Each structure stands twice: as structure tokens, then as C-alpha cells.
Amino acid sequence: MSNLTRLLFIVIVSNAGGEGKTLLAQLIQALLQLADAPVIMLDGDAGNQAARVADDNAKVVGWGVDAIKARDILAATRDAHVIFDLGANSLASAREIAELLPALCEAYAEAGYRTAAFLPVSTNKLGAVEAIKTLAPKIEGFEKLFVKVNRDGSRAFGGTLEGDDVVEVGHLRPGFQAYVRGPGQTMANAVSQPPAGFGLAPVQVAEWMRDFAVQPPVLDLLGPVPAVLDRHERPVDVPGFSVSVIEHVTDAALAENIRRTRIMHAIAQAGFTPEGLRKVAALIESGNL
């Protein structure tokens, strides 16, 4: 068991698709697993069951769950932290799940669990911030954290979402997402037991995870940053070129990406002129770039 004094029942919910719910669920799950805590994932996405795809051990709560009782779910998940990836539009499209949520909150709270709801909102979605603010009061009985998910790296969130109950998930580029979701891979294993040829990717992923974990509301809920993340050396260089597929995050590909990034920074400093290019060419030939 981790150093948390209470087990957690965490719901991740929004009223739109593509907000980063499943990635957030994986992130929270990995932070708890890296702290040696038992975690069970519940998948309530009646459409694509994204959490089930991401985690073979996730338990699906889908259509027609009117026969499933909150106490039954509690009994099946006792003695573990529980993360419920509610899925897109579940509150509107799956009445059974919507009606089950308050009962689950009550059952887990009575069992001594701390209950919390994460409400993610991503970038460049018109009206998304106001929609998540409207949704929040309907999620009764839970502590609530709004999560700004920098899905595309733009940090362009429409509307105002600030306060002590707001946290951020930075941009994890698609290639790194593909890496943590590779065959037989989990996000926790991606940073603690990387496969051969992937020594640089875990450093980048660990930094992304740490940036989320050190935010005060997250620390209060999930506890201290797992030691394995602090053992990872901070990345000195961030690749500036495309990292869109898993082939881009091998050690060889990232090393070349970083080398090219350094060269482009050097050109920007020296100037895009024949003289500036000659200076950079000299640095490359000398082995200093």
C-alpha cells in the first residue's frame, strides 16, 4: 500500500469527447502504481471503451448496467484505489451510469474512500470551459478538480478557468503517447521498466508526469511524487522536430531530433546569413554541435 491513509474513488468525467479523459485516467493510475498502490480501472464509455483498450485489466461498466448495483461494484474493488473513466457523454447517453454515479459516491464514501472528480477540458474547443463549469454542480458529493489538458500544445483554452481547484496536464506529444500505450506496455512501466532502445523517451514522459504530480491539489490527493520519477534526470534538451509516432521516440531517433534541434537553435543565434551558417557549419565540423 502507498503512503496514502485513505483509498481513493476517482471519477473522470466531461460532457464532450476528445478532452483527454483516458490519458488523464492512465496518468493518475500510473502515479498510484508507481507509489506501489493497488489500482482498479472502471471503464464507463459505452461507445469505444477507451480505458478498456488502454488497460486490459479495466472492468467495463457499459450499456444496460441497470442490474449492476453500487454495492456490487464496491465489493468487487475493495482494498484498491478505483478510477472510473466515465467516457464521453455518458451522463447524457447512458442513463444507468448517470443514475449509478451518486450511489457509487455514497457507497465508496461510506466505506472510507475519499471521493474526487476530475473534470478535464482541452484546447481549442469553443464553449468547452463554460460547458465543464455547467457540468460540475451536477457531480454531487465529490471533491472536484478542473483539469486543463494542453492536448495540442497551444495552451489556447477558451474562457476563464482559474483557481485553487484547477490543475494542468501538459502536452505529451503523440509519439510519446504511442510509446506509453505500446503492446504490453503501461504508463507506469514506460518510465520504470523501459524496453531496450527506449532510454530517452522515459525521461521525457517522467518529466511530463512530474509536472502534473507536483501541483498542490494533486499532491494533496495522490500524495508525494513517486520516487522513480525523481530518480529520472531532467531532460536537458527537448526535441524540437516532429514526435508523432512511436518510431520517433527510439533513442536513435530522439538523439538525432535533439541534434537537429541544437543546430537550428545555433543558426537562429548566429543568424540566417551566409556568415551565420558558416559559423554553425564550423561548429558541426568541430564536433561541438
Buried (B, 14 or more C-beta within 10 A) or exposed (E): EBEBEEBBBBBBBBBBEEBBBBBBBBBBBBBBBBBEBBBBBBBBBBBEBBBBEBBEEBBBBBEEBEEBBBBEBBEEBEEBBBBBBBBBBBBEBBEBBBEBBBBBBBBBBEBEBBBBBBBBBBBEBEEBBBBBBEBBEEBEEBBBBBBBBBBEEEEEBBBEBEEEBBBBBBBBBBBBBBBBBBEEBBBBBBBBEBBEEBEBBBBBBBBBBBBBBEBEBBEEBBBEBBEBBBEBEEBEBEBBBEBBEBEBBBBEBBBBBBBBBBBEBBBEEBEEEEEBBEBBBEBEEEEEB
